Amino acid sequence: MIVRIAVAAVGVVVVLTTLYSAIRTVVLPRAAVSMMTYVHFRTLRAVFDLFASPKRPFIKRDAVMALYAPISLVLLPGVWVVQIMLGFTAIFWGTGIDPLREAFFTSGSSLMTLGFVRPEGVGRVMLSFLEAGLGLGIVSLLISYLPSIYSAFSRREALVGMLEVRAGLPPSPAELLTRYARIGWISNLEADLFKPWEEWFVNVEESHTTQPSLVFFRSPHPERNWLTAAGCVLDTAAIVASTLDVPRNAQRELCLRTGFFTLRRIADFFGIVYDPNPSPTDPISVTQREFDLLCVELVATGVPLKKDLHQAWLDYAGWRVNYDTVLLQLCALVMAPPARWSSDRMPDRYKRPPWFTRHTDHA
């Protein structure tokens, strides 16, 4: 009798833990995920990493990783269903249904609302009803969860796709500024680029921390990626603020601050370590020679630059230091396609982080 009570208690714990995991993952409107969900995504990532080795061409790795987030999401409710089924199996066995196989059949029949097994006793029938209701609840969560994921994905990709027209593919701040200069739109950068992207960063922070699987959703085109697009916009804003000889406009600086705070919030979720208060003189991954070559490109296309380019470099580096580490490490985490000044520079110190998050609890 004591053994049966103990097993039934374990079953109750498993069921409650599973429900808590589902609510914390799907319903709770903040950056939080349960240990059960975390282990699920990490286990599948390890499997996908076996088929996405850095030795393989990027196009093949991209094809593999494009399936990672969708498959993980589709299988997640299955994990919850199995956990509930096993938990109720333990509960039914603890209430006296023998043998264990019969308890499993009773649990499965109840959860799937098949009805081919009807337990005896009012208490067991009520347990069967409860399990059936939980099964329907899990299905309902799945029905509501996936559309919200894809809605957020579509909103994110709309502006990323528009950036290709302006900055090329993969996106480059030099290409972006060159095209704006050619069409005489340098003065329109704030309204056409920085204001929409400030709003984009706000939306991405909310959606990609409450639904972190979105971080791993890849764009329809292999060379397009939300992180390289974000890096291009941030670099463009930093270059305009530090280097271009144009009137100051606070919009570009607001876009910069919103952007690097967004990347930091997402980095916090995945346990990426960075300096929250860096010095403007701290080293960055972009070299001064690369910056000077960029200035040569811009001058050749008629983009107006400030006279003191050394001070411009210091000012640019002072902006870049705020997002340099998090941008590169997030690019490494999602296996972003190569792009100038972001995913093209991931040395050993930017290996894929462990993405163990402080927002993960033990449920």
Secondary structure, DSSP 8 states (H G I E B T S, - for coil): -HHHHHHHHHHHHHHHHHHHHHIIIII--SS-B-HHHHHHHHHHHHHHHHHS-TTS-HHHHHHHHTTHHHHHHHHHHHHHHHHHHHHHHHHHHHTT--SHHHHHHHHHHHHTT--S---SSHHHHHHHHHHHHHHHHHHHHHHHHHHHHHHHHHHHHHHHHHHHHHHTTTT-HHHHHHHHHHTT-GGGHIIIIIHHHHHHHHHHHHHHHHSGGGGG---SSTT--HHHHHHHHHHHHHHHHHTB-S---HHHHHHHHHHHHHHHHHHHHTT----SS--TTS--SS-HHHHHHHHHHHHHTT--B-S-HHHHHHHHHHHHTTTHHHHHHHHHHHT----TTTTT---GGG-------TTB---
